[in-house]
């Protein structure tokens, strides 16, 4: 599939994972990206394109954990709204998903 018109991350389909999934638009609502529900600060929050984000960070082969974390959050913000003041909570949840913990 082509990326959306706002040049969000390329779309993926059918990847399996531990979290719940639903189909919806990417961060800009222009395409049918996969959304995974993950626990963020005790609430189930849908993260659009999480599988693609996790894969992109893994494929970047960062040698520094802080760079991995920064890229996880940056890519998440490309396709999702992250409320001001919630970056640390989002990053904790993203890191948990990235490292494979439940």
N, C-alpha and C positions, 0 to 999 in steps of 0.2 A: 504494500500500500504506500501511497505517497504521504509525505508529511502534510499537516494542515497548512492553510494559507498563512498562518502566523509563524510558520517555521518551527513549530513545536517539535519534540523528539519524533523520530520515525515511529509509526504504529507497529505493534506486534499483535499477534493473535494466538490463542490456544496454549500459552505457557501455563504450566501447572505450578501451584504453590500452596502454602499452608493457609493463607488468609482468604477471606471471602472475596468473591468477584462479582462484578456486574458490568454490563456494557453501558457506556455512556460517552459523552463527548470528551475530547481532550480539554486541557485547561481553558482554551478559548471557546469550546463548544462547537467547533467546526467539523469534528470528525468522530468516529465511533471507537474510541480507545477503551481499553480495559481499565476498570477501577477496582482497586483492592481496598478492603476495609482493614485498617490496622488500629491497634489501641494507642491513642495519644493522650496522655494525661488522664487516663481513665475513661475516655470516650472513644467510641468506634468512629473513625474518620475515614472517608473515602479518599484514596490517593490515586489520581489518574496517572496511568503509565508507569506505575511503580516497577513492574518487571523490566521494562526498557531502561529505566533509570538505574536499577541495580546492576543490570547487565553492562550498561555503558561505563559505570564506575569500575566494575570488575575488569572489563576489557582494557581500561586505561592503565592498568598495572602500576598504580601509584606505589611508591616505596615508603610513603609517609602516611600514617593513620590520619593525621590532621588534614592532609590534602584530600584523602578519601572522604572524610566527613564534610569538608567544605564543598566538594563537588556533589555529594549526595544532596545537600541542602540547596545548592545552586540549581541543579537540574530539577529538583522537586518544585522549586519556585517558578520554573519555566512553564510547567503544565498545571500548577495548582496554586491556589491562594493560601499563603501562610500568614495568619494574623500577626500583626505587630506584637512583640512580647512573647510569642509562642515558639520562636525559632529553636530554643533549647529543648523544649518538649518534643517538637517535631524531629529534631536531630537525634534525640535519644531513641525514639521509635524507629526512625529510619536506620539507625546504626544497628538496632536489635534485629530488624529484618535483614539487613545486609550480612550480618554475622550469623544468621540462621537460627537465632533464639526465638522462642515463642513469647 
